[in-house]
Amino acid sequence: MASLSCPDCGVKVQPEDLICFRCGANLPHASGPDEDLLTPTISQKFIATGDPAASCPRCGTPVSDAADVVCSHKLHKRIGEFLAKNSKGRGILKSAFEHDVPVFVPAFSDSELGLDFALNQYARKKDKRPVLRFDPFEDFETFAHMMMATKKMGIFTVGGGVPRNWSQQFGVYAELMARRGYEKLPLKRYHYGVRICPEPVHWGGLSGSTYTEAVSWGKFVPREEGGQFAEVLEDATVALPLVVGAVLQRIGYLKK
């Protein structure tokens, strides 16, 4: 079968790809019978042979059994790995992979990539292939393990909503683990925090939850005990470039 390529940038793509991983273009979906659909997938081969070293025959990347649990930071790491090997341009996931920084997306199903994952699951079921299992709690447990390994925690929040609350409620999780006798965990709270969000408190939304309020929930160390946090009531497109520029200047990346 002739190789497929992205109509926008020309990079080679696979028949099952929904978007181009180089330029992000939506790919046309081929219709009609395809002889490749009769070829067993790597997951099917793994299940049949039990070979733990199964890899993609096209690029050589190790492929896990479909029984493996998928979560957002694992998927983003694989995308970052692909970009690091196949793209010369810049990218957040590419840089995150190169520096071993996990990228968590708590509301994964509420995203474009989440829709692609759902469509991929549908295609797998239609083709009678093993479906992938997505477990968002593996993200949270990995994040919690990382936070427990720190001596002091700090958080930089841009905006509000699910990501902000998800990352802050780790302290409550650790406290409840100890109170209910699951594990003997120390009290873990954020010592430092900077938040950029135009949402005022009086609207009553979760994005307007202040760090002072978070202290009452056991998420932040109070000022009396050494906690330091600042809240900037400004649009992120205005405040964030100023903060980033100042940091780059202080570390010597930018000339004064």
DOGUFI-682575 format. One line per field, with one value per atom (N, C-alpha, C): residue in one letter; atom name; x, y, z. Coordinates in steps of 0.05 Angstrom, whole numbers. Each point is the difference from the previous one (the first is absolute). Example, Ala and Ser with C-alpha at 12.3 -4.5 7.8 and 13.67 -1.06 7.14 Angstrom:
2
code: [A_A_A_S_S_S]
site: [N_CA_C_N_CA_C]
u: [264_-18_18_-7_16_-15]
v: [-114_24_24_21_24_22]
w: [156_0_0_-14_1_14]
//
This chain:
256
code: [M_M_M_A_A_A_S_S_S_L_L_L_S_S_S_C_C_C_P_P_P_D_D_D_C_C_C_G_G_G_V_V_V_K_K_K_V_V_V_Q_Q_Q_P_P_P_E_E_E_D_D_D_L_L_L_I_I_I_C_C_C_F_F_F_R_R_R_C_C_C_G_G_G_A_A_A_N_N_N_L_L_L_P_P_P_H_H_H_A_A_A_S_S_S_G_G_G_P_P_P_D_D_D_E_E_E_D_D_D_L_L_L_L_L_L_T_T_T_P_P_P_T_T_T_I_I_I_S_S_S_Q_Q_Q_K_K_K_F_F_F_I_I_I_A_A_A_T_T_T_G_G_G_D_D_D_P_P_P_A_A_A_A_A_A_S_S_S_C_C_C_P_P_P_R_R_R_C_C_C_G_G_G_T_T_T_P_P_P_V_V_V_S_S_S_D_D_D_A_A_A_A_A_A_D_D_D_V_V_V_V_V_V_C_C_C_S_S_S_H_H_H_K_K_K_L_L_L_H_H_H_K_K_K_R_R_R_I_I_I_G_G_G_E_E_E_F_F_F_L_L_L_A_A_A_K_K_K_N_N_N_S_S_S_K_K_K_G_G_G_R_R_R_G_G_G_I_I_I_L_L_L_K_K_K_S_S_S_A_A_A_F_F_F_E_E_E_H_H_H_D_D_D_V_V_V_P_P_P_V_V_V_F_F_F_V_V_V_P_P_P_A_A_A_F_F_F_S_S_S_D_D_D_S_S_S_E_E_E_L_L_L_G_G_G_L_L_L_D_D_D_F_F_F_A_A_A_L_L_L_N_N_N_Q_Q_Q_Y_Y_Y_A_A_A_R_R_R_K_K_K_K_K_K_D_D_D_K_K_K_R_R_R_P_P_P_V_V_V_L_L_L_R_R_R_F_F_F_D_D_D_P_P_P_F_F_F_E_E_E_D_D_D_F_F_F_E_E_E_T_T_T_F_F_F_A_A_A_H_H_H_M_M_M_M_M_M_M_M_M_A_A_A_T_T_T_K_K_K_K_K_K_M_M_M_G_G_G_I_I_I_F_F_F_T_T_T_V_V_V_G_G_G_G_G_G_G_G_G_V_V_V_P_P_P_R_R_R_N_N_N_W_W_W_S_S_S_Q_Q_Q_Q_Q_Q_F_F_F_G_G_G_V_V_V_Y_Y_Y_A_A_A_E_E_E_L_L_L_M_M_M_A_A_A_R_R_R_R_R_R_G_G_G_Y_Y_Y_E_E_E_K_K_K_L_L_L_P_P_P_L_L_L_K_K_K_R_R_R_Y_Y_Y_H_H_H_Y_Y_Y_G_G_G_V_V_V_R_R_R_I_I_I_C_C_C_P_P_P_E_E_E_P_P_P_V_V_V_H_H_H_W_W_W_G_G_G_G_G_G_L_L_L_S_S_S_G_G_G_S_S_S_T_T_T_Y_Y_Y_T_T_T_E_E_E_A_A_A_V_V_V_S_S_S_W_W_W_G_G_G_K_K_K_F_F_F_V_V_V_P_P_P_R_R_R_E_E_E_E_E_E_G_G_G_G_G_G_Q_Q_Q_F_F_F_A_A_A_E_E_E_V_V_V_L_L_L_E_E_E_D_D_D_A_A_A_T_T_T_V_V_V_A_A_A_L_L_L_P_P_P_L_L_L_V_V_V_V_V_V_G_G_G_A_A_A_V_V_V_L_L_L_Q_Q_Q_R_R_R_I_I_I_G_G_G_Y_Y_Y_L_L_L_K_K_K_K_K_K]
site: [N_CA_C_N_CA_C_N_CA_C_N_CA_C_N_CA_C_N_CA_C_N_CA_C_N_CA_C_N_CA_C_N_CA_C_N_CA_C_N_CA_C_N_CA_C_N_CA_C_N_CA_C_N_CA_C_N_CA_C_N_CA_C_N_CA_C_N_CA_C_N_CA_C_N_CA_C_N_CA_C_N_CA_C_N_CA_C_N_CA_C_N_CA_C_N_CA_C_N_CA_C_N_CA_C_N_CA_C_N_CA_C_N_CA_C_N_CA_C_N_CA_C_N_CA_C_N_CA_C_N_CA_C_N_CA_C_N_CA_C_N_CA_C_N_CA_C_N_CA_C_N_CA_C_N_CA_C_N_CA_C_N_CA_C_N_CA_C_N_CA_C_N_CA_C_N_CA_C_N_CA_C_N_CA_C_N_CA_C_N_CA_C_N_CA_C_N_CA_C_N_CA_C_N_CA_C_N_CA_C_N_CA_C_N_CA_C_N_CA_C_N_CA_C_N_CA_C_N_CA_C_N_CA_C_N_CA_C_N_CA_C_N_CA_C_N_CA_C_N_CA_C_N_CA_C_N_CA_C_N_CA_C_N_CA_C_N_CA_C_N_CA_C_N_CA_C_N_CA_C_N_CA_C_N_CA_C_N_CA_C_N_CA_C_N_CA_C_N_CA_C_N_CA_C_N_CA_C_N_CA_C_N_CA_C_N_CA_C_N_CA_C_N_CA_C_N_CA_C_N_CA_C_N_CA_C_N_CA_C_N_CA_C_N_CA_C_N_CA_C_N_CA_C_N_CA_C_N_CA_C_N_CA_C_N_CA_C_N_CA_C_N_CA_C_N_CA_C_N_CA_C_N_CA_C_N_CA_C_N_CA_C_N_CA_C_N_CA_C_N_CA_C_N_CA_C_N_CA_C_N_CA_C_N_CA_C_N_CA_C_N_CA_C_N_CA_C_N_CA_C_N_CA_C_N_CA_C_N_CA_C_N_CA_C_N_CA_C_N_CA_C_N_CA_C_N_CA_C_N_CA_C_N_CA_C_N_CA_C_N_CA_C_N_CA_C_N_CA_C_N_CA_C_N_CA_C_N_CA_C_N_CA_C_N_CA_C_N_CA_C_N_CA_C_N_CA_C_N_CA_C_N_CA_C_N_CA_C_N_CA_C_N_CA_C_N_CA_C_N_CA_C_N_CA_C_N_CA_C_N_CA_C_N_CA_C_N_CA_C_N_CA_C_N_CA_C_N_CA_C_N_CA_C_N_CA_C_N_CA_C_N_CA_C_N_CA_C_N_CA_C_N_CA_C_N_CA_C_N_CA_C_N_CA_C_N_CA_C_N_CA_C_N_CA_C_N_CA_C_N_CA_C_N_CA_C_N_CA_C_N_CA_C_N_CA_C_N_CA_C_N_CA_C_N_CA_C_N_CA_C_N_CA_C_N_CA_C_N_CA_C_N_CA_C_N_CA_C_N_CA_C_N_CA_C_N_CA_C_N_CA_C_N_CA_C_N_CA_C_N_CA_C_N_CA_C_N_CA_C_N_CA_C_N_CA_C_N_CA_C_N_CA_C_N_CA_C_N_CA_C_N_CA_C_N_CA_C_N_CA_C_N_CA_C_N_CA_C_N_CA_C_N_CA_C_N_CA_C_N_CA_C_N_CA_C_N_CA_C_N_CA_C_N_CA_C_N_CA_C_N_CA_C_N_CA_C_N_CA_C_N_CA_C_N_CA_C_N_CA_C_N_CA_C_N_CA_C_N_CA_C_N_CA_C_N_CA_C_N_CA_C_N_CA_C_N_CA_C_N_CA_C_N_CA_C_N_CA_C_N_CA_C_N_CA_C_N_CA_C_N_CA_C_N_CA_C_N_CA_C_N_CA_C_N_CA_C_N_CA_C_N_CA_C_N_CA_C_N_CA_C_N_CA_C_N_CA_C_N_CA_C_N_CA_C_N_CA_C_N_CA_C_N_CA_C_N_CA_C_N_CA_C_N_CA_C]
u: [17_-17_18_-8_16_0_22_3_-18_-10_-17_16_-8_14_-19_8_-17_-3_-24_-4_11_6_10_30_14_29_15_-14_12_13_-1_12_-17_14_-14_-19_-23_-20_-10_-14_-12_-30_-12_-28_-19_8_-18_4_20_5_-23_-8_-21_12_23_14_29_12_29_15_19_14_22_5_20_-13_-21_-12_-28_-12_-26_-24_5_-22_-18_-27_-18_4_2_6_-26_-1_-24_-1_-25_-3_-6_17_-4_-24_-15_-23_5_-15_3_17_1_16_30_14_29_13_20_12_15_8_14_-18_-26_-19_1_9_1_26_19_25_-3_7_-3_15_-12_13_22_17_21_-12_-21_-13_-10_-12_-10_23_22_23_11_0_11_-17_-27_-18_4_4_3_26_22_26_10_-10_9_28_9_26_1_15_0_17_15_17_-12_-27_-12_4_5_5_-13_-3_-13_19_-10_16_9_-13_6_22_-2_18_17_-7_16_-7_-20_-8_-13_8_-13_-29_-17_-29_-10_-15_-10_-25_-6_-24_-24_-22_-24_-10_9_-9_14_21_14_-19_3_-17_11_-17_7_-9_16_-8_12_-7_8_30_14_29_15_-10_13_-4_-24_-6_16_1_15_30_10_28_6_-19_4_-1_-18_-2_26_9_25_24_0_22_-1_-24_-3_9_-7_8_30_12_29_15_-11_13_-6_-23_-9_-4_2_-5_24_7_22_-10_-26_-10_-3_-10_-4_-27_-3_-26_0_-22_-2_5_-15_3_28_11_27_20_-1_18_-4_-25_-6_12_-1_12_30_12_29_11_-16_9_-14_-14_-12_-20_-17_-20_-28_-14_-26_-21_-18_-21_-27_-13_-26_-23_-21_-24_-24_-8_-21_-27_-8_-25_6_13_10_-23_-22_-22_-12_5_-9_22_10_22_-1_14_1_14_21_14_-18_-16_-19_-21_-9_-19_14_25_15_2_5_3_-27_-22_-26_-7_8_-5_18_24_17_-11_-12_-13_-24_-15_-22_10_21_11_10_13_9_-23_-21_-23_-13_-1_-12_17_26_18_6_-14_3_29_12_27_-2_20_-1_-1_-17_-2_20_7_18_-16_12_-13_12_-16_9_-8_20_-5_11_-17_10_12_-7_12_29_10_28_15_-11_12_2_-22_0_19_1_18_30_6_27_7_-19_5_4_-17_2_27_9_26_23_-2_20_0_-24_-2_10_-5_9_30_14_29_13_-16_11_1_19_2_-19_0_-19_-13_-25_-14_-8_1_-9_-17_-17_-18_-3_0_-4_-24_-22_-25_-7_-8_-9_-30_-18_-28_-11_-22_-13_-12_-22_-14_13_-5_8_30_18_28_10_-10_8_-9_-25_-11_12_4_12_27_17_27_1_-19_0_-11_-18_-13_17_25_19_3_2_3_-23_-24_-24_2_8_3_20_23_20_-10_-14_-11_-20_-18_-21_13_21_13_11_10_11_-23_-21_-22_-15_-3_-15_17_25_18_11_-2_11_31_11_29_7_23_10_14_-15_11_2_21_2_-20_-5_-17_15_-12_13_-17_12_-15_20_-11_16_11_26_13_-1_1_2_-21_-10_-19_-3_-2_-6_-23_-20_-24_-7_-3_-9_-28_-19_-28_-17_-15_-16_-26_-6_-25_0_-18_-1_-16_3_-13_-30_-11_-28_-18_12_-17_-8_15_-7_9_15_10_25_6_24_25_0_24_6_-20_4_8_5_9_28_3_26_18_26_18_-7_-11_-8_-22_-18_-21_12_20_13_15_8_13_-20_-25_-20_-6_6_-4_25_21_24_17_-3_15_25_0_22_9_26_11_-9_-12_-8_24_-4_21_14_-16_12_20_-2_19_21_2_20_-9_-26_-11_2_7_3_-15_-20_-14_-11_-3_-9_-20_-20_-21_-2_1_0_-26_-17_-26_3_10_5_-2_-6_-1_27_1_26_15_-14_15_15_-8_14_22_-7_18_21_-7_19_25_-3_24_19_-11_16_15_-13_13_22_-7_20_24_-5_22_18_-12_15_18_-12_16_23_-5_21_22_-7_20_16_-12_14_19_-6_18_21_-1_20_-5_-25_-7_-4_-11_-4_18_11_16_-17_9_-15_0]
v: [-24_24_25_21_24_14_13_14_25_7_23_23_25_23_22_18_23_19_8_18_28_7_27_2_-19_2_-23_-21_-21_-22_1_-21_-26_-23_-25_-5_-10_-6_-28_-10_-27_2_-21_0_7_-8_4_28_15_26_20_15_20_28_5_26_-5_20_-2_9_-17_7_21_7_21_27_3_27_3_-23_2_0_-4_1_-24_4_-22_-16_-26_-18_-11_-2_-12_-29_-10_-28_-16_-19_-16_-19_-3_-17_-25_-20_-24_-21_-24_-22_7_-9_5_-26_-9_-25_0_25_2_-7_3_-7_-29_-16_-29_-8_19_-6_2_-20_2_24_13_23_-10_18_-8_-11_13_-10_-28_-6_-27_-20_8_-18_-5_21_-3_-20_3_-18_-28_-4_-27_-13_16_-11_3_21_6_12_10_12_27_3_26_21_-9_19_8_-3_7_29_6_27_5_26_7_-7_-14_-8_23_23_23_17_6_19_-12_-25_-14_8_18_8_-23_-6_-21_6_-20_3_-18_11_-15_-16_-20_-15_19_-6_17_-1_-20_-2_21_13_21_24_13_23_25_15_25_23_21_24_24_24_23_4_-3_5_-21_-25_-20_6_7_6_24_21_24_-6_-18_-8_-13_-18_-14_20_20_20_17_7_15_-15_-26_-17_-1_-2_0_26_22_26_4_-10_3_-15_-23_-16_9_13_5_29_19_28_17_19_18_26_4_24_-2_22_1_-11_-8_-10_-5_5_-3_-29_-19_-28_-10_10_-8_8_25_10_-15_-5_-15_-28_-13_-27_2_20_2_7_12_7_-17_-21_-19_14_17_14_-11_-13_-11_22_-4_19_-13_10_-11_17_-13_14_-12_12_-12_-4_20_-3_-9_-23_-9_-4_-10_-5_26_22_26_14_-13_11_-12_12_-10_-28_-2_-26_-22_9_-19_-10_18_-8_-20_5_-18_-28_0_-25_-15_15_-13_-12_15_-9_-25_0_-23_-24_4_-23_-11_19_-9_-16_9_-14_-27_-2_-26_-20_10_-18_-9_19_-6_-21_2_-19_-25_-2_-23_-2_23_0_6_-7_6_30_8_29_6_26_9_8_-4_8_26_20_26_3_6_2_27_21_26_-1_-20_-1_-8_-12_-5_26_19_27_12_-1_12_-14_-27_-15_6_3_7_28_19_27_0_-15_-1_-11_-21_-12_20_16_21_21_8_21_-10_-25_-11_-1_-1_-1_27_22_27_8_18_11_24_17_23_1_8_1_28_6_26_-5_19_-3_27_-2_24_-6_15_-6_22_-8_19_-7_17_-6_-16_-13_-15_-26_-8_-24_-25_-22_-27_-3_9_-4_13_24_13_-16_-7_-14_-28_-13_-28_0_19_0_9_16_10_-20_-18_-17_-24_0_-21_0_24_2_-13_4_-12_-31_-9_-29_-12_12_-10_-1_22_1_-22_-5_-20_-28_-4_-26_-6_20_-4_-3_17_-1_-26_-11_-25_-25_4_-22_-16_11_-14_1_23_3_22_-2_21_21_20_21_26_16_26_20_22_20_15_-1_11_23_24_24_17_16_18_23_4_22_26_-3_24_-3_23_0_27_-1_24_-7_16_-6_24_-4_21_-8_16_-6_25_9_24_-4_-25_-6_10_19_10_-19_4_-19_2_24_4_-13_-10_-15_-27_-11_-25_-25_3_-24_-11_-25_-13_14_13_14_24_9_23_-9_-25_-10_10_16_12_-19_6_-16_1_22_2_-21_-2_-21_-28_-4_-26_-7_20_-6_-14_9_-13_-29_-7_-27_-17_11_-15_-4_18_-2_17_22_18_5_5_8_29_6_27_19_25_20_-1_-5_0_-22_-21_-22_1_22_3_-2_-4_-2_26_-1_25_-5_17_-3_28_2_25_-6_17_-4_25_-4_22_-1_20_2_13_-16_11_-22_7_-19_-12_-27_-14_10_8_9_27_14_25_-6_-14_-4_-21_-22_-23_8_14_8_18_17_17_-17_-19_-17_-17_-12_-17_16_24_17_8_6_8_-23_-24_-24_-5_1_-5_21_25_21_-5_-8_-5_-23_-21_-23_4_23_7_-10_-10_-10_23_23_24_22_16_22_23_14_23_23]
w: [0_0_0_-15_-1_27_6_26_0_23_3_11_-6_10_6_18_7_-23_-7_-23_5_25_6_1_14_4_-14_-9_-15_16_27_17_-3_2_-2_24_-5_21_-4_20_-1_-6_-11_-8_24_24_23_13_-9_12_-6_20_-3_-4_11_-3_-7_-12_-6_24_10_24_-5_-25_-5_0_-16_-4_13_9_13_-19_-26_-19_3_-4_-1_-25_3_-23_-12_-26_-13_7_4_7_-25_-6_-24_3_-21_0_-18_5_-17_14_-12_12_0_20_2_9_-16_6_27_9_25_24_-3_21_7_-19_4_14_2_14_30_15_29_12_19_13_19_8_19_26_10_24_-3_-24_-5_-1_-12_-1_28_17_27_15_-2_14_-9_-26_-11_8_0_5_28_14_27_0_-23_-2_13_22_14_-15_-20_-15_-27_-2_-26_-6_-26_-8_-27_-6_-26_-23_-20_-22_-18_2_-16_12_26_13_22_8_21_28_4_27_15_25_16_4_-4_3_22_19_22_-7_16_-3_5_-13_3_29_15_28_17_-9_15_3_23_6_-14_-13_-12_18_2_14_-15_8_-16_-1_22_-1_-15_-1_-17_-29_-8_-27_-10_16_-7_-2_16_-2_-27_-8_-26_-23_1_-21_0_24_1_-11_5_-10_-31_-11_-29_-12_13_-11_2_22_4_-22_-9_-20_-29_-4_-27_-7_19_-5_8_-18_6_14_0_11_31_12_28_8_24_9_30_14_29_8_-13_7_-8_-21_-9_22_8_21_26_7_25_-1_-22_-3_3_-13_0_27_17_27_22_-9_19_19_-12_16_-7_18_-6_-4_-19_-6_7_20_9_-11_-9_-8_15_22_17_-15_-16_-15_-29_-2_-26_-20_9_-19_-11_13_-9_-15_-21_-16_-28_-19_-27_-1_16_1_13_19_12_-20_-18_-21_-19_-7_-17_13_26_15_-1_4_0_-28_-21_-27_-6_11_-4_14_23_14_-16_-12_-17_-24_-12_-24_9_23_10_4_12_4_-26_-19_-26_-15_3_-13_16_24_18_10_5_12_30_15_29_5_18_7_22_2_21_24_24_25_9_4_10_29_17_29_9_5_8_28_16_27_0_-22_-1_-3_-14_-1_28_15_27_19_-2_18_-7_-26_-8_10_-3_10_30_14_29_9_-13_6_-4_-21_-5_22_8_21_27_6_25_2_-22_0_4_0_3_29_6_27_3_-20_-1_-28_0_-26_-7_-25_-11_-24_-6_-23_-15_-26_-17_-17_4_-13_-19_-25_-20_-5_8_-3_23_-4_21_-10_12_-10_11_-15_9_5_-18_5_26_6_25_24_1_23_3_-23_0_13_-7_10_29_9_27_20_-9_19_9_-10_9_30_12_29_15_-9_12_-3_-23_-5_20_3_19_28_8_28_5_-20_3_0_-15_0_28_14_27_20_-2_19_0_-24_-3_3_7_7_-23_-25_-23_0_5_1_20_12_18_-17_-8_-17_16_-4_12_-12_14_-11_-22_-24_-24_-10_0_-10_-16_-18_-16_17_-1_14_-16_-27_-17_-23_-9_-21_-14_-26_-16_-19_-1_-15_-18_-26_-19_-10_8_-8_4_-20_3_16_7_14_29_6_28_18_26_19_-1_-4_4_-21_-22_-19_11_18_13_-14_-22_-15_13_-7_12_-9_-23_-9_17_15_18_28_4_26_6_21_6_15_1_16_30_9_27_6_-18_3_-1_-17_-2_25_16_26_18_-1_18_-8_-25_-9_5_11_4_-24_-20_-25_0_16_1_29_3_26_6_23_5_3_-4_2_27_21_27_4_-17_2_-23_-14_-20_-29_-5_-27_-14_-26_-16_-26_-6_-25_-9_-26_-12_-21_-3_-20_-17_-26_-20_-15_5_-13_-27_-19_-27_-20_-25_-22_-4_-5_-3_-24_-21_-24_4_22_7_21_21_23_-5_-13_-3_-16_-23_-14_16_17_17_21_12_20_-13_-23_-13_-9_-11_-9_23_23_24_10_0_9_-19_-26_-20_3_6_4_25_21_26_-2_-15_-2_-22_-13_-20_-28_-5_-26_-19_10_-16_11_-18_8_9_21_10_-19]
//
